[in-house]
Amino acid sequence: MATKKNIAIKSGDKEYGYFKITRTIGHEFKDGKKIAIKKQFYGTSKGDAEKQFRAYQDEQLRKKYEKERAATEAQLKTFGEYAEEYTYEVFMNSTYAKGTKRRYEQSYRVHIKDSWITSIPICEVDAKTIQDFYMWLPVSKQNLKSINKWMSAFYKWLTLNKVSGNVLSAVTMPEKYDNRKKDEIIVWEPSEIHTILTSSGRHRLRFMMFLMNYCGLRISECLGLKYSDIRSGFVHVDRQYYQGDIVLPKHDSYRKIPIHPELEKALLVHKERFETEARRNKYKTEFVFTSDSGELLEYGNVRRSLNRYYDRIGVPEKSPHTYRATFCTELCRAGVPLEVASKLMGHKSIEVTAKHYALVKQDVQIEAINKLPGIHRETKNKLTVVRPKKKPQRIK
């Protein structure tokens, strides 16, 4: 029972009388001992102070009930409901780079959003569920890594909000097929590149195709190229537009590449066309490749546009990097020294360039072997094959 005590509290120039009571509102352990937590309540009378105490108890009970109800409702929400909230309301509004946001959102939308795991209540999703989901996913090793990165960020958010523990710590990455062919170098055939360049006509990316073919630029370097970078007979590579940001070239590979006569002609056509467009659409830009409103182009849109073009002209779809591989391979075929080719390509090391030289040497070796005389011999009438005579069968 609290001790009754009249107290006076000053407020400005006035003094007010109150009743103060002290009540135990809980307990805590300190140094191994159970200690009562006390709180003081004030009223105009003892009854009023007791009323304040009961109101406090009711409020604490209400908060406890609401917290328990919210926890129960949170556990009944499905994995998909939380995943949707995290991806589009939390992650996409975060400070992550644009490219990172795009990759995470794509991993969720393509591989997770419509899968069976989204219908399971979050309280029932454990390490085994995630493991089974990873095993079930029909994706490559590279895609699974991207999905796992999204999943890690998602469960960190769930843990921070006390919805779930981080079950990923008990999950192992299953073996998936590797869609990367590390030692394979894919190039354009001469007939294919001839068709691509001669059929490009008024295609918006015509100059980009010429640029990648005659300079070996990465597509990100093309997207970050300014008109001022093309000067004095050289294309100067000083930056790239990568994942939504203008950054330094890959491996800091600053370089300048001589302009091929065909590239110079294509530049004049490109510049005239897009200067006219800029005046018509009333935008200004210093970048070579933009949309019809002057905004920088995104890698995904460029690749889709190129693939539609290849399909229209009957050329097989290949990565934009194929132009770069073809450029390097042609340098090798032309007998350009390895060191010079590596500098023009902006490779991190000369060993990367050497792979293209090895490919060319292999082609030369195959061609030499094919020139060796075979077992066929020509006659006046037809080409015949010399076969060994059959031995007569012995009759037992």
Rosetta blueprint (number, residue, H / E / L):
1 M L
2 A L
3 T L
4 K L
5 K L
6 N E
7 I E
8 A E
9 I E
10 K E
11 S E
12 G L
13 D L
14 K E
15 E E
16 Y E
17 G E
18 Y E
19 F E
20 K E
21 I E
22 T E
23 R E
24 T E
25 I E
26 G E
27 H E
28 E E
29 F E
30 K E
31 D L
32 G L
33 K E
34 K E
35 I E
36 A E
37 I E
38 K E
39 K E
40 Q E
41 F E
42 Y E
43 G E
44 T L
45 S L
46 K H
47 G H
48 D H
49 A H
50 E H
51 K H
52 Q H
53 F H
54 R H
55 A H
56 Y H
57 Q H
58 D H
59 E H
60 Q H
61 L H
62 R H
63 K H
64 K H
65 Y H
66 E H
67 K H
68 E H
69 R H
70 A H
71 A H
72 T H
73 E H
74 A H
75 Q H
76 L H
77 K L
78 T E
79 F H
80 G H
81 E H
82 Y H
83 A H
84 E H
85 E H
86 Y H
87 T H
88 Y H
89 E H
90 V H
91 F H
92 M H
93 N H
94 S L
95 T L
96 Y L
97 A L
98 K H
99 G H
100 T H
101 K H
102 R H
103 R H
104 Y H
105 E H
106 Q H
107 S H
108 Y H
109 R H
110 V H
111 H H
112 I H
113 K L
114 D L
115 S L
116 W H
117 I H
118 T H
119 S H
120 I L
121 P E
122 I H
123 C H
124 E H
125 V L
126 D L
127 A H
128 K H
129 T H
130 I H
131 Q H
132 D H
133 F H
134 Y H
135 M H
136 W H
137 L L
138 P L
139 V L
140 S L
141 K H
142 Q H
143 N H
144 L H
145 K H
146 S H
147 I H
148 N H
149 K H
150 W H
151 M H
152 S H
153 A H
154 F H
155 Y H
156 K H
157 W H
158 L H
159 T H
160 L H
161 N L
162 K L
163 V L
164 S L
165 G L
166 N L
167 V H
168 L H
169 S H
170 A H
171 V L
172 T L
173 M L
174 P L
175 E L
176 K L
177 Y L
178 D L
179 N L
180 R L
181 K L
182 K L
183 D L
184 E L
185 I L
186 I L
187 V L
188 W L
189 E L
190 P H
191 S H
192 E H
193 I H
194 H H
195 T H
196 I H
197 L H
198 T H
199 S L
200 S L
201 G L
202 R L
203 H L
204 R L
205 L L
206 R H
207 F H
208 M H
209 M H
210 F H
211 L H
212 M H
213 N H
214 Y H
215 C H
216 G L
217 L L
218 R L
219 I H
220 S H
221 E H
222 C H
223 L H
224 G L
225 L L
226 K E
227 Y H
228 S H
229 D H
230 I E
231 R E
232 S L
233 G L
234 F E
235 V E
236 H E
237 V E
238 D L
239 R L
240 Q E
241 Y E
242 Y E
243 Q L
244 G L
245 D E
246 I E
247 V E
248 L L
249 P L
250 K H
251 H H
252 D H
253 S L
254 Y L
255 R E
256 K E
257 I E
258 P E
259 I L
260 H L
261 P H
262 E H
263 L H
264 E H
265 K H
266 A H
267 L H
268 L H
269 V H
270 H H
271 K H
272 E H
273 R H
274 F H
275 E H
276 T H
277 E H
278 A H
279 R H
280 R H
281 N H
282 K L
283 Y L
284 K L
285 T L
286 E L
287 F E
288 V L
289 F L
290 T E
291 S L
292 D L
293 S L
294 G L
295 E L
296 L E
297 L L
298 E L
299 Y H
300 G H
301 N H
302 V H
303 R H
304 R H
305 S H
306 L H
307 N H
308 R H
309 Y H
310 Y H
311 D H
312 R H
313 I H
314 G L
315 V L
316 P L
317 E L
318 K L
319 S L
320 P L
321 H H
322 T H
323 Y H
324 R H
325 A H
326 T H
327 F H
328 C H
329 T H
330 E H
331 L H
332 C H
333 R H
334 A L
335 G L
336 V L
337 P L
338 L H
339 E H
340 V H
341 A H
342 S H
343 K H
344 L H
345 M H
346 G L
347 H L
348 K L
349 S L
350 I H
351 E H
352 V H
353 T H
354 A H
355 K H
356 H H
357 Y H
358 A H
359 L H
360 V H
361 K H
362 Q H
363 D H
364 V H
365 Q H
366 I H
367 E H
368 A H
369 I H
370 N H
371 K L
372 L L
373 P L
374 G L
375 I L
376 H E
377 R E
378 E E
379 T L
380 K L
381 N L
382 K L
383 L E
384 T E
385 V E
386 V L
387 R L
388 P L
389 K L
390 K L
391 K L
392 P L
393 Q L
394 R L
395 I L
396 K L
